[in-house]
């Protein structure tokens, strides 16, 4: 079976399903997207890896795994999403040490969080993309999905644009870039990385 390379398109938070995040993967040479429901911690870890300017004061679990692997010369060469059963994706880490290759089972969300830290490519099989891939509409129908397991398919209630902080800023607008920088540092110190990412986006816009 042929492999298809995927890129990370973004992470979406569901307004109607508390704690639900959708990780959107996109095929490199195509229009299909692979939406995967992930947990809040994994979403936070992936978002931090994507946002290079945010540095946690202490290493997260995936950062610790990376530091441990570096110390013992273990490299993740690639991640393969190799199976889809009852709407749940399964992934493997293809690791290498001393020219010996090992395959380690992993949750898809953890595998992608690690792939970002190792700059490893992400793949899936063509038949999985044909089965689960979707082409997003510009105005997706919003409904209220319930009971989606972690790392499962999510086809509805996707908010693909990054959430803005405009509503709060209109009520209490920051006076300057310096104030935004202070809020950013405070959010990182409190390990509130979701807020930190939004503040960073606002600073970049200005």
MOCOR-V685971 format. One record per pair of residues at least 4 apart in sequence whose ideal C-beta (glycine too) atoms are under 6 Angstrom apart, sorted by the first residue. I is the first residue (numbers start at 1). J is the second residue. Records with the same first field share a line. If there is no record, write none. Layout:
I=J / J
//
This chain:
1=125
2=126
3=123
4=27 / 124 / 126 / 129
5=28 / 121 / 123
6=25 / 27 / 122
7=26 / 28
9=24 / 26
10=24
11=21 / 23 / 43 / 47
12=22 / 158 / 159 / 160
13=21
14=20 / 157
16=144 / 157
19=40
21=38 / 43
22=35 / 37 / 154 / 158
23=36 / 38
24=33 / 35
25=34
26=33
27=32
31=135
32=129 / 133 / 135
33=134 / 136
34=133
35=154
36=89 / 108 / 151
37=148 / 152 / 154
38=42 / 43 / 109
39=150
42=109 / 113
44=193
45=60 / 62 / 113
46=113
47=197
48=54 / 193
49=116 / 117
51=197
53=200
54=196
56=60
59=63 / 64
62=113 / 114
66=117
69=74
73=97
74=95 / 97
75=96
76=93 / 95 / 114 / 118 / 120
77=94 / 96
78=94 / 120 / 121
79=91 / 111 / 115 / 120 / 122
80=92 / 123
81=89 / 91 / 108 / 124
82=92
83=90
84=89 / 128 / 132
87=152 / 153
88=149 / 151 / 152
89=108 / 151
91=106 / 108 / 111
92=103
93=104 / 106 / 111
94=103
95=102 / 104
96=101
106=110 / 111
107=151
108=151
109=151
115=120 / 122
124=128 / 129
128=132
129=133
132=153
140=158
142=157
143=156 / 157
145=156 / 157
148=152 / 154
165=169 / 198 / 202
169=173
174=179 / 180
175=179
180=199 / 203
183=199
184=196 / 199
187=192 / 195 / 196
188=196
//
